[in-house]
Amino acid sequence: MAHINAPERIDEELVCVDSLVDYLKHRCGCSNVLVTRSKDDPPDFWVTIDGDKFAAEVTSIVSEVAYIKKCKMIETAIQESAREQEVLNGKYALVIMRHPKLPKGASQEWNGLVEEATSFIQGTRGDESTGEHLLLKDTDGNLGIQKVSNQGATVGLIGPVEVKHKVPDVQDELFQLMQKAVDQKRQKIEKKGVPSLCSRIILLFYDAYGYGDDKDAQEALLRVNGYRWFHSIFWAASFTNRPNDLSLENPGRKGAFLYSENKRWWRRKEWSPD
């Protein structure tokens, strides 16, 4: 069976701003939201919300914790599939080199990957061991599976390298990533002179691996120095079956405000000024 090609690269900016628009319309009651892609970055977009103009800037948050969790989800799915079909005989290793783009859960690509891995397990259940069978490959890395012994009945994870070490606390890691992003984006936006054109600036975080834990993200953000320089900060989290209305070729995502000056959009009882 031929290995699965990784899906074409997603336009993170369009996914982010679509998630923002969907949230504003359906959760915040905004009736008129218009988006225009900026011709001169920054900002990435100009967004008009019920007549008020905002500059919107997108940044990707690449959390190692989230990536490892996604790897473990694939490991579990393959093991459960093989056990359900009663073909798991021996110890198998899911080998991840570097950081290939992993398909989103429940997608056609995800199901195809699990199906191919299960088929490989079925075809090698009588073998003592095997070489690596490639499941997925892209410019960022590759994912494969191999049988390492004829003992037991498990699927384990090898790689990425960081899995072998202590996994950092997710909030601590997100805090560090967000602090860096807030500092860099503010410097970039101020250098360009955007605040003189539009004082209301929205920072959109794109959760690169779709971990999607809004609570962890908000708790991490509220530890960041200077986050209130932005009018609002939005988190485009896990994938959803909702279509992307702004860009049909891209997936939709759920999202939520982690912070906003507009209390119609975001409110936190225990919030207090920095």
N, C-alpha and C positions, 0 to 999 in steps of 0.2 A: 504493500500500500504506500502510495506517495505521501511524503510528509506535508504538513499544512504550511502554506506560506503565511507569514504574519500579515495582518490586514494593513492596508495603506495607512500612512500616517494621518492621524486625526488633526483637524484644524482646531487646536486648543482654544484659540481666541474666540472663534465662532461658537464653540461648545459652551464656553464660559458666559458670553454675553447673552446667548439664547437662554441659558439657565436663569440668569438674572431677570430677563424680560418675563419669562414664564412665572417666576416667583412674584414679581411686582404686580402682574395682572391678576393672578389667581389667589395669592395669599395676602397681598397688601391693598387690593382694591383699586389699583391704578388703571384708569380707563384708556389712557393714550400714551403708549411708549414707542418712541421712534429711535432707530439705531442707524448711524452712519459710520462706516469705517473711515478712520482718519487717513488722509493721504500723506501725512507727515508725522510719523511716530516720534515721541509720544504726543498725545495719548493714542491708544490703540483704537478707541471709538469715541464718538460724541453721542450721547444718549439724552434725549429729551423726554422727560417724565411729567405728564400733565402740565406741559408748558414750561417747566424748569429745565435748564440745560446743565448737563453733567459731563465731565471728562472721565472716561473709564480706561483703566490700565490693567492689563492681565499679566500675571506671573505664575509660573508653574512651581508647585511644591512637590519635590521628589523625596518622599519619605521611605527610608530603608525598612523601617518597621512595617509599613503598609505593603511594600513589595514582598517581604518575607511572608506576611500573612497570606498574600495572594498565591505565592508558591505552595504554601501548606494547604490552601483550599484545593488546588489542582491535585496535589498528592492524595488528599482525602477522597476526592471525587473518583480518581482512578482506582484506588484501593477498594472503595465501596462498590464500584461497577464490576470489578473482577470477582469480588466475593459474591455479589448477587448472581453472577453468571456461573459461579462455582468453578472458576478456572484458575484461581490463584494458588499456585504450588511453588514455594520457594521464596527467596528474598530478592526483590527488585529495587533498583535505585533509579530515582528520577534525577537526572543530572542536568544542572543549570549552570551554564558558563556565562559569566558577565550578567547583563540585564536585558534579555530579549523582551520585546513588547508582548505581554500576555493577553490573550483574548478576554473579553468581559464575560462574567458568569452568565450561564443560560443562553449565550449566543450560539449561532450555528458553528462558529469557529471553536468555541469552548467544547461543545458537544462532540464535534469531529475529532478534537484532540483526545478527549477521554475515550472515544470509541476506538481510535487508532491504537492508543496505548493498551486498551483492554484486548484488542485483537492480537497485539504482539505478545501479551502475557499468555493468551490462549495457545498461540502457536509455538510457544517455547516452554510450556509447562513440563515437558519431559526432559528438557536439557539441564545439564549441570550448571552451566553458565553461558553467557553470550557476550558479544561485543555490543557497543552502544548503537541503538536504533534512533535516528534523528526524527523528532516529532515536529520541531519548529525551528526556523532560522531566520534571522534578519540582521541588519547592520549593527545591532546592539548586543547580539549574543545568540545563543542557541539553547534548545531544550531537547533532551534525549532520554531514553530509558534503556536499561540493560539489566539482565539477570546476573546476580553476583554469587548466588549459591542455591542449592536445591533443598535447603533447610528452612523450615518455618513457612509462613504465608503472609508476607508483608510487603508494602511499598514504602520506601524511605526516601528522604531528600538529601541530595548532595549538592551543595552550593545554593545561592551564590556564596562567595568566600565569607561574607559577613555572617552567615548563618552559624559558622563554626565558633563564633565569639559571642559574648554576652549581648543580647539584643537590648538596645537602649529603651528607656521608658518613652512611650509614644508622645506624651505631652512635653517632655524635656526636648525630644528631637524636633517636634513641631515648633516649639518656642524658638529654638535656635534658627531654624529655617525661616520662620516668619520674621524674626528680628532682622536677619540679613536682608530679606526681601523688602521689608518696610524701609530700611535705611537706604538701600540701593535705588528703589523706585522713587522715593522722595527726592533724592539727590538728582536723579535723571530728570524728573518732572520740573523741579525748580530751575535746573540749568537751562532747560528749554523755554522757560518763561510761561508755562501753562497756567499757573495760578493767576497771572495778570489777565488772562483771557477768560478763565472760568475758575472760580474759587471752590466750586463743589467738585471734588474728585473722588471717584469710587475706585478702590483697589479690589480686583477680583483674583482670588486664589484658585488655581486649577489643581485639584488633587490628582496628581499624575497617575496613580495606580488605583483610583476609585475606592480608597479605603472607606471614606464616607462617614466617619464618626464625627458628627457636628459638635458634640459635647466636648470631646478632646480638643478639637480645633478651637473652639471658643475659649476654653480654659487656658489654652496655650497662648492665644492672642492677647488675652487680658493681662498677661505678664510682660508683654512686649513694650519697650519704651518708645513713645512717640506714635503709637498707632492712631491716636485721636487727631493727628494732623490731617488725616483723610476724613472726608465727610462720612463715608461708609466703607465697610469691608465685607465682601461677599465670598462665600465658600461654595464652589461648584464641586459637589461631592460625587456620590455614586451614580452609576449609569441607571437609566430607567427605560422602560418600553415606550415612553412618550417620544413622539417624533421631534426632531429638531426643526422648529418652524422657520428659523432664519436661514438654515442651511440643510436641506433634506438629505444630502449625502453624508452628513455627520450625525453621530448619535445624540440623543438628548440626555441631560443629566438633571438630577435633583440638586437643589441648592438651598442655601439659607444665609441670612445676614449674621455675621459674627459680631458686628458692631455697626451702629448708624446714629447720626445726630437726629434723624427722623424717627420719633418713637412710634409712628405708625408702622414702620418697617421692622423695628427691633426694640425690645425692651428687656431689661434684666434687673430684677428687683434688688439684687445685692450689688449692682453696679455703683461705683463711686469714682470721682475724678482721679486721674493719675497723681 
